[in-house]
Amino acid sequence: MTDLAKFVPIESVAKHFMVSISTARAWVRQGHIPPDTYLKIGNTYRFDLQKVVDALTNRPRLKPIVVPEKEGKEPQQLELDFGNPDEDI
């Protein structure tokens, strides 16, 4: 049986990570906070804070993509044409 007393509202998750509640909600939507770390009943979420901390701090970090420069080529400046946003392409 699960100890429901350890489950906290999303406000507590946001406060723990020092982010806005909107950011914590985005993390849930984007899957950064895995479904096995919270309970959802109707529109109410309750989080096992320790499991959320473990999930977010033990995630593998993405490696940056490094694009090698081609010898003898100058970087190109892109020109953006915003034109009329209502005009179909």
N, C-alpha and C positions, 0 to 999 in steps of 0.2 A: 504494500500500500504506500502511496506517495504522501509525504509530509507536506500538506498544502500551506502550512505556515511559512515555509521558506520561499514561496512564490510571491513576487513583488510586481507592482504595476510598472508600466513603461516609463513613468516619470522617474522611478528609482534607477532604472537602467540608464536613462539619459543623464541623470545627476552623477551616477558613478563614473561614466565616461566623459563627463563634462561636455556634453553635446546637447543640442536642442532636442525636444521631443520629436520634432519633424524628422530630424536626422535618424533618431532611433527607429522611427516608423519606416523610414526609407530602408534602413538596414534589414528590417523584417521583410519588406516587399522584395528587396533585391536578393534575399537569401543569405546575406552575410551573418544574420542570426538564424541558425538552423532551427527547423521546426521541432526537433527533439529537446529544445531548451525552454519551450514555453507551452502553456495550455491556452487553448482558445475556446471560449464558450460564448456562442453568439458573436457579438462584436467586442467582447472583453478578452484581453490578453493578460496573462500573468506569467512572469518569467522566473526561472530558476537562475538567479543572478550568478551563482558560482559557475554553472554550466555555460552561461553566456560569456562570462569572463574567459573561461577556458577555451571556448570556441573562437573568440575574437583574438585572443593573444597567442594561441597556438597554431593559427592559420599559416600555411606556407605563404611567403611573400612572393609576389610576381617579380620576375627579373625584368629590368628595362630592356627594351628592344634597341639595339644599336645598329644603325644603318651606316655601313662604311661609305666614305666619300669616294667618288670616282676621281681618279687623277686627271688634272687638266680641265675639269669642269667647274665653272663658276656657279654658285647658288642662283637659282632663278627666283625672281620676285613675282609672286602671283598677283594678278589684278582681279579684284572682285567687282562685278557689276550688279548692283542691287536693283537698278532700273525700277520698273513699276511692279510692286509685289502682287498686284491683282491681275497682272497679265499672265496668261498661260504660256508655257514654254512650248 
